[in-house]
């Protein structure tokens, strides 16, 4: 049973890493294409799904889902998806 819990916990952390990677790729695409006429679009909901899976798995295992960390990641995600494009568009014009 301990191996199953450890595997599920590892999967939860993997989902968190995937969410951070998705947000990181979005930032990279936005910054590298900001000088062109059109900017790249990110993946608006994918990272949030990974963050939700992280919390769901950890909650199902009766482990702390790190709710403050999850809330902070969601705020960062919103900033990446909506705040950063607006900021880059203002600098461009």
MIGUSE-119483 format. One record per residue (C-alpha): residue number from 1; residue in one letter; x, y, z. Coordinates in steps of 0.2 Angstrom, whole numbers, plus 5000, padded with zeros to 4 digits. Example, Ala and Ser with C-alpha at 12.3 -4.5 7.8 and 13.67 -1.06 7.14 Angstrom:
<nodes>
+-----+---------+------+------+------+
! num ! residuo !    X !    Y !    Z !
+-----+---------+------+------+------+
!   1 !       A ! 5062 ! 4978 ! 5039 !
!   2 !       S ! 5068 ! 4995 ! 5036 !
+-----+---------+------+------+------+
</nodes>
This chain:
<nodes>
+-----+---------+------+------+------+
! num ! residuo !    X !    Y !    Z !
+-----+---------+------+------+------+
!   1 !       X ! 5000 ! 5000 ! 5000 !
!   2 !       X ! 5014 ! 5012 ! 5004 !
!   3 !       X ! 5021 ! 5010 ! 4986 !
!   4 !       X ! 5004 ! 5014 ! 4979 !
!   5 !       X ! 5003 ! 5030 ! 4989 !
!   6 !       X ! 5021 ! 5035 ! 4985 !
!   7 !       X ! 5018 ! 5032 ! 4966 !
!   8 !       X ! 5002 ! 5042 ! 4967 !
!   9 !       X ! 5011 ! 5056 ! 4976 !
!  10 !       X ! 5024 ! 5056 ! 4963 !
!  11 !       X ! 5011 ! 5057 ! 4949 !
!  12 !       X ! 5004 ! 5072 ! 4958 !
!  13 !       X ! 5020 ! 5081 ! 4958 !
!  14 !       X ! 5023 ! 5076 ! 4940 !
!  15 !       X ! 5006 ! 5085 ! 4936 !
!  16 !       X ! 5012 ! 5100 ! 4945 !
!  17 !       X ! 5028 ! 5100 ! 4935 !
!  18 !       X ! 5018 ! 5099 ! 4919 !
!  19 !       X ! 5007 ! 5114 ! 4924 !
!  20 !       X ! 5023 ! 5124 ! 4928 !
!  21 !       X ! 5031 ! 5119 ! 4911 !
!  22 !       X ! 5015 ! 5124 ! 4902 !
!  23 !       X ! 5015 ! 5141 ! 4909 !
!  24 !       X ! 5034 ! 5142 ! 4906 !
!  25 !       X ! 5032 ! 5138 ! 4888 !
!  26 !       X ! 5018 ! 5151 ! 4886 !
!  27 !       X ! 5029 ! 5164 ! 4894 !
!  28 !       X ! 5043 ! 5159 ! 4882 !
!  29 !       X ! 5032 ! 5160 ! 4867 !
!  30 !       X ! 5024 ! 5177 ! 4872 !
!  31 !       X ! 5041 ! 5185 ! 4875 !
!  32 !       X ! 5050 ! 5178 ! 4859 !
!  33 !       X ! 5035 ! 5183 ! 4848 !
!  34 !       X ! 5031 ! 5200 ! 4856 !
!  35 !       X ! 5042 ! 5210 ! 4843 !
!  36 !       X ! 5032 ! 5203 ! 4828 !
!  37 !       X ! 5015 ! 5209 ! 4822 !
!  38 !       X ! 5006 ! 5195 ! 4830 !
!  39 !       X ! 5010 ! 5187 ! 4847 !
!  40 !       X ! 5009 ! 5168 ! 4850 !
!  41 !       X ! 4994 ! 5162 ! 4860 !
!  42 !       X ! 4996 ! 5151 ! 4875 !
!  43 !       X ! 4987 ! 5136 ! 4882 !
!  44 !       X ! 4974 ! 5145 ! 4893 !
!  45 !       X ! 4967 ! 5130 ! 4903 !
!  46 !       X ! 4979 ! 5116 ! 4902 !
!  47 !       X ! 4990 ! 5122 ! 4917 !
!  48 !       X ! 4975 ! 5124 ! 4928 !
!  49 !       X ! 4969 ! 5107 ! 4924 !
!  50 !       X ! 4987 ! 5100 ! 4929 !
!  51 !       X ! 4986 ! 5111 ! 4945 !
!  52 !       X ! 4969 ! 5104 ! 4949 !
!  53 !       X ! 4975 ! 5086 ! 4947 !
!  54 !       X ! 4989 ! 5089 ! 4958 !
!  55 !       X ! 4977 ! 5095 ! 4972 !
!  56 !       X ! 4964 ! 5081 ! 4969 !
!  57 !       X ! 4977 ! 5067 ! 4970 !
!  58 !       X ! 4985 ! 5074 ! 4986 !
!  59 !       X ! 4968 ! 5077 ! 4994 !
!  60 !       X ! 4963 ! 5059 ! 4989 !
!  61 !       X ! 4978 ! 5052 ! 4998 !
!  62 !       X ! 4974 ! 5063 ! 5013 !
!  63 !       X ! 4989 ! 5073 ! 5011 !
!  64 !       X ! 4990 ! 5092 ! 5011 !
!  65 !       X ! 4985 ! 5099 ! 4994 !
!  66 !       X ! 4995 ! 5115 ! 4998 !
!  67 !       X ! 4980 ! 5126 ! 4995 !
!  68 !       X ! 4990 ! 5142 ! 4997 !
!  69 !       X ! 5003 ! 5136 ! 4984 !
!  70 !       X ! 4989 ! 5131 ! 4972 !
!  71 !       X ! 4980 ! 5148 ! 4974 !
!  72 !       X ! 4997 ! 5157 ! 4971 !
!  73 !       X ! 5000 ! 5146 ! 4955 !
!  74 !       X ! 4982 ! 5150 ! 4949 !
!  75 !       X ! 4986 ! 5169 ! 4951 !
!  76 !       X ! 5002 ! 5167 ! 4942 !
!  77 !       X ! 4993 ! 5157 ! 4928 !
!  78 !       X ! 4981 ! 5171 ! 4926 !
!  79 !       X ! 4995 ! 5184 ! 4925 !
!  80 !       X ! 5004 ! 5174 ! 4912 !
!  81 !       X ! 4988 ! 5171 ! 4901 !
!  82 !       X ! 4980 ! 5188 ! 4903 !
!  83 !       X ! 4991 ! 5200 ! 4911 !
!  84 !       X ! 5007 ! 5197 ! 4901 !
!  85 !       X ! 5000 ! 5198 ! 4884 !
!  86 !       X ! 4992 ! 5215 ! 4888 !
!  87 !       X ! 5008 ! 5221 ! 4895 !
!  88 !       X ! 5018 ! 5216 ! 4880 !
!  89 !       X ! 5005 ! 5223 ! 4868 !
!  90 !       X ! 5006 ! 5240 ! 4877 !
!  91 !       X ! 5025 ! 5240 ! 4876 !
!  92 !       X ! 5024 ! 5236 ! 4858 !
!  93 !       X ! 5013 ! 5251 ! 4853 !
+-----+---------+------+------+------+
</nodes>
